[in-house]
């Protein structure tokens, strides 16, 4: 009579490794409250689009136009629009703008003038270690997205 030696078979070890790899892949793909890279980039593009819309409105109407950001509710609105644009809740926003454009601790604006120039500023869209900087040049009103 032969006794089975204690230990694992090759098939048992391979099954455990496959299950472990699957579990690791599933856990690694969960964002744990952080925005995905695509969501973060889409939010930065959305803010840049809103800024360009405000600049176009100022040029077309020959009046000052604003993009106002509420960093607490994560939404923005431009002059002439009825509805605010919502951004994902799992991103953080920061606004650097002229002191005259600060509305409150959580809200502020970037103003565009009829000649296309602006008060200038920066909107930082970030989640975890990743961030995008949406810059507005005060002299030209040019909007640029930087990583």
N, C-alpha and C positions, 0 to 999 in steps of 0.2 A: 504494500500500500504506500502510495506516495502522498505526502501532505502538500497542500498548497502553501507556497511561500508567502509571507506577509508582504504587502506592498500594493502598488497600483499597476494596472495594465497600461499599455501605451494608449489604448483607446480612451480610457478613463482620463488620463492626463490631457489628451487632446480636447476632449469635451469640456473639461474645466477651463482650459486656456481659451477656447472659443467663446464660452459663456462670459469669461472675464473681459475679453476684448470687446464683445458686444456691449456689455454693461458700461465699460469705460467710454466707448464711442457715444453711447446715449447720454451719459453724464457730461461729457465734454461739449456736447452740442446745446445744452441748456444754458441760456444766457444769464441766469441767476440775477435778474433785475437790471441787467445792462442791455442797452440797445444793440442790435446787430449793426455791422458796418454799413449795410445797405440802408437801414433805417436812419442812421446818423447822417449819411451822405444825402439822403433824400430830404431830411430836415434842413440841412445847410442849404441845399438847392432851393427849397421852398422859401426860406428866409431871403436868400439872394433875389429870387424872383419877386418877392414882395417889395424889396428895396428898389428894384428896377421899375416896378409898376408905380411906386410913389414918385420916382424921378420923372417918369414919362407923364404922369398926371400933372406934376408941377410945370413941366415944359408945355404941355398942351393947354392947360387952363390959365397959365401965366399967374399962378398963385402958389403960395407955399403948400407943400404936401408933406404929410408925415407917415412914417411907419411907426406904430406904437406897439411895443412888446410888453406883455404881462408875463413875467418870468415865473410867477407862482402858478398860474393856470396853464402856462405853456401855450400861449396863443398870441397871434399878432393880427393887426388890422391896419389897412392903409386908408388914407383919405379918399372918400368917395365910395368905399365899399360898405355894404350892409352887414355882411357876416364875417366873423373872425375866422382865421385859419388856425386850426388846432394842430399842435405838434405832439408826437408820442410822449406819454407820461414818463417813460423811463430814460429821458434825456435831461440834461441840465443846461440851462441857458444863463449866459452872463452878458450884460450890456455895458459897454463903455461908450459914453456919449457926452456931449457938452452939458455942463451943470444946468444950464437954462432949460434943457430938455428932460430933466429928471422929474417925473411926476410923483413917484413915491419910492419907497425902498424896493419894491418889486416891479415897478413899471417905469418905462421911459420911452423916448422917441428919438428917431433920427429924422431931421427935417431936410427937405430938398427945396431949393429956391427956384424961381422961374427961369433963371439962366442955367440951370442944371447943376450948380454947385450945391454943397450941403454943409451941415454942421459937422459932418464926418463922424466916424465912430467905428465900433467893432461889436459884432455879435458872436459870442463863442458858443458853439453847439458841441456838447461833450457828453460822454458816457464812459466812466471808468478811465482808462488810460488814453482812449482815443478822443480826438477832438478836431473840429474844423473851425477855422476863423473866417468869418464873413466880414471883410473890411470895406469901408466906404471912405474914399478919398475926399477930403473936405473941399479941395479946389475944383476938381473935375466932376465929382459925384460918382466916379467909377466904382463899381461893385466888383469885388474879387473874392474868390474862395481859396483859402490856403489851408494846408494841413499842418 
